Amino acid sequence: MKQPDIKLNPNPRMRYEITMTVKGAPGSFDSIDGYADYKVSNPASVPLTPITGATVEPERHEPIEFKRVGDNVYKAEVYVDKFLDEDYFGQGVCRWSIVAVSAGLISGPITFSPSIFSKDIFASSSVTRYFANGSYTDRRMERIDIGADSPKAYKLPDDTFTVTLEAAEKLP
């Protein structure tokens, strides 16, 4: 299947601000990055692949910038309508949708990667992820840590730090 030339929306209007707040981390982070993931949400607009007969909807993994705005507080902006809904395959209009916004808080070989998914973005709500302090200090191998929904997921629930991602719609 030939990949189409996916176009950016020339006039995006659905802007959300993502605020990230880090509480209780045992140290600083070497760098912080972020990504917004998008996907075509209506598979009928995408042709089947020739060999497997499966539908593989186009996806995009777009970098975003979390800017520091205070002690342990960062903000990023995303447009949920960043890509142009268009008939890319001759099978009807492909409807693009945001899937999630993820942060990458990098400390040595470890990337702490909390995410907020579309339902929470559109609801302008927040998501808090818990991370074990021991994961921060264990430098033996490179890894990605996505955290847990509750500190009770860890042997030492009081020995954790949190990262909260909060979405807020911003009018153009």
N, C-alpha and C positions, 0 to 999 in steps of 0.2 A: 504494500500500500504506500503510495507516494504521500509524503508529508506535505500538507498545504502550507502556504505562506500565511501564517496566523498574523492578523493585523491588530495593532493597538487601537483602542477606542479613542478617536480624536477629541472627544468631549466627555470624559468620564465625570460623573456627578456623585456617585455613591462613595463618599469618603468616610473612612473610620480612623479614629486615633486609637492606637493601642498603647496603653501605659503599662510598663513593666516595673514592679517594685520588688526588690530583693531585701529580705529580712533575715538577719542572723547568720549570714554566710561566715564561715571561719576564716576567710581571707578575701583578697581581691581577685579579680579576673584579668587575665592577660588581654583579652579582647572580647567584644560582644558584637555578634552579628544577628541577622534575622532573614527570614524568608517568608514569602506568601506563596501558597500552593493553589493553583487553579486547575480546573478540569471541565471538559465538556460534559454537561449534566444530562443530556438526552442522547443515549446511545443509538437510537434509531436514525440519527442524522450522520452516522459514521459507517462506512462500509465494513463488511466482514473482511478479515485478513485471508489471503488466498490459501494458505496451507492449513491453518488451524480452524478456520471458520469462526474465529472469535472476533468480537468487537473490541477494539482497543481505542478508547477515547483519548484524544490529545490532552496532554497535561503540560503545565508550565510551573517551574520552580524559580520564582523571581526574588532576587535579593532586595531586602529593605534595610534601611538604616535606623537603628535605635540610637537616638541622641540623648546624651545625659542632660537632665534638667534639674537634678538635685542629688542629694546623697542617696545613692542606691535607687534612684528613680530615672527611668528612661522612657522616651516616647518615640513612636514610629507612626507613619501614616500609610494607609493602604486604600486603594480604590478597588472595591469589589467588582466594579464593571470596567476593569482595566483593558479587557480584550473585547474586540468587536464581535458581536453575534452576527454571523454571516453563514451563507450556504457554501462551506468550504469543499464539500465533496459531491455536490449535485444531488443530495438526498434530503434536503431541507435545512433550515437554519440551525447551526450549532449554537447552543446556549451555554455560554461560559459561566461558571460559578466559582467563587472562592471556596476552597476546602478548609484551609487552616492558615494561621499565622504561627510561626515557630521562632523561638529565639535560640541563639547558641551562645552560652556563657562559657568561655574557654579558660581553663586553668590547667596549664601544663598539658598532659596528654588526655585530659578529660574535657568533654563538651557536655554541659548541662543543657538539656533541650526541652523546655516546657512549650506546650502548644495551646492555642485557643482555636476551637473549631467553629465552623460557620454558624451553627445554631446559637452559640454564645456570642459571636460577633454581631449577628443580626438582632439579638435580644439586648445588645449593649450591656452585657453582664460580665462577670469576672470568673476566672478559674485560678485556683491556687494549687501549685504542685509542691510536694515536700521532697527534700533531698537529704540523705544521710551525710552528716559531717564527715564520717569515715570515708565516704566515696570521694569527697574533696581532697582528703589528705593521702589517699592511696594512689601513689604515682607509678605503680608497677606496670600498667599497660594502658595503651590508648583505647578509649571507649566513649560511647555516648550513653548518658544517663538521662532517662526521660522522667525520673522521679515517680512519685506515687500520689494518689488522691488523699491519703491520710497518713499522719505520722505513725499510726498503729501498724503500718505495713513493715516497720523496721523493728529490729530487736531492741533498739534504744530509741523509743519515740521522742524522748526529750532532747536527743542529740541530733537535731535536724535543723535545716534552714528552709525558707520558703521563697518561691518566686510566684508572684501573682501577675497575671495578664488580664487587663481590663479593657474592654472595647467601648467606645463612645462614638455615636454617629456625629459627623460634623457637616453642617450644611455648606454647600458651595459658596 
